[in-house]
Amino acid sequence: MSYWEKLKDMEAKEIAPGIKRKLFYCENDPRMMIVCLEIASPPVTFPIHKHEHEQLGYVLQGKAKFTIGEETKIVEKNTFYRIPSNIEHGAEILGPEKGIFIDIFSPIRMDFLEGDRPFYFEEEND
């Protein structure tokens, strides 16, 4: 494992059409991980969902309408957001430019390491 990685060179996994996920984490430390989501062709909706993980995020590129708990706000480049454990949240990536979002999760998302699609995309297609 390298100590450094450039975002553009990291391996990406397509988790849904037009959505790629890149992971950066310490193999021996389950306390946190960084996830980069690249949304190639907005608009894309991340349905309302919740999980046990604390989540901090940063909008690197693009624009999105986030709902966290009872609050809804449009966020753009250079905006941070915070999602506490077990709080319902979702987002609509608005476009027109591609979206790039950096999320930090604690504890680590084992489902992401196992390569699973996020459960909220699975439920949407059932």
N, C-alpha and C positions, 0 to 999 in steps of 0.2 A: 504494500500500500504506500502510495506517495504521500508526502506531507502537504503538497500543493497540487491544485488542479485549476486549470482555466475553465471557466464556465463554458466557453465555446467548444472545448475539447472533451467535455464530460459525456459519458454514455447516456443516451436518452432512451426511455421506454415510452412507446405510445400507449396511453391508458384509455383513450377514447379518440374518436376521429378528430384530428387536428390538435390534440392535447398531448404534449410530451412532458415527462417527469424526469428530473435528474436528482440524484441523491448524494449527499456528502455527510459522512458520519464517522465516528471512531468505532472500530470493530469491537473493542473491548469495553465500551462505556455505553450502557443503555439509557443514559439520562437525556440525551438530546440528539437531534439530527436536523440538517438543513435540507430543504426541498426546493427545487426550482421548477416552477410550472411555466411552460411556454405554450401559449394559445395562438395558433397560427392564423385562424380565420374567425374572428369574432363576428357576430355575437355567439357566445357560449354560456349556458347556464349551469351553475353548480347548485343543485337543489338544496333546500333547507335540510340540514342534518346536524348531528352533534356527536362528539366522541369524548373519551376521557382525557385526551391529551390537551395540555396547555398549548396555545399556538400564538406566535408572534409573526407578523408579516411585514413585507415592504414591497411597494409597487415600484419596480425597476423601470417598466415601460408599459404604457397603455392606460386604460381607464376602465373602472368597474363600478357597478352599483352593488354595494355590500349591505347585507342585513345581518346584524349581530344582536341577538336578543330582540328587544323591541325597537332598536334604532336602525334606520336605513340612511345611507350616505353614499354619495358618489365620490370615489377616490381616484386620484391621478398619480402620475409619476412623482416620486419623492415623498410619498405618504406612507407612514407606518400604521399598522392596526394590531389590535390585541383581542384574542378570543379565549376567554377562560374555559376551563374544563366543563364539559356537559352543558354548554350554552348553545342553543340552536343558532345556526348561522348558514348563510349561503351567499352566492354572488352571481351576478350576470356581467360577464366581460363584454364591454360595449363596443369597442373598436372606434374608429375604423382600423387603427393600427394594431398590430399584433400585441398581445399582452405578455409580460414577463413578471412573475410574482415570486418572491423569495419568502418561504415560510420556515420557521424554526419550531420544531415540535419537542415537547418534553412530556412524558418519556418518549423514547424512540418509537416510530410507527413500524411495528413488526410486519403488519400487513403490506406495507410498502416494500420492505426488504424481501418479502416472499414473492413480490412481483404481481400481487393481486391488483385488479382494478378497484378503485374506491367503491365501497359498498353503495354509495348513493347513486352511482351510475348503474350498478346492477339492478337496484330496486326500480329505477326509472324504466328499465326495459323488460321487467317481469309482467 
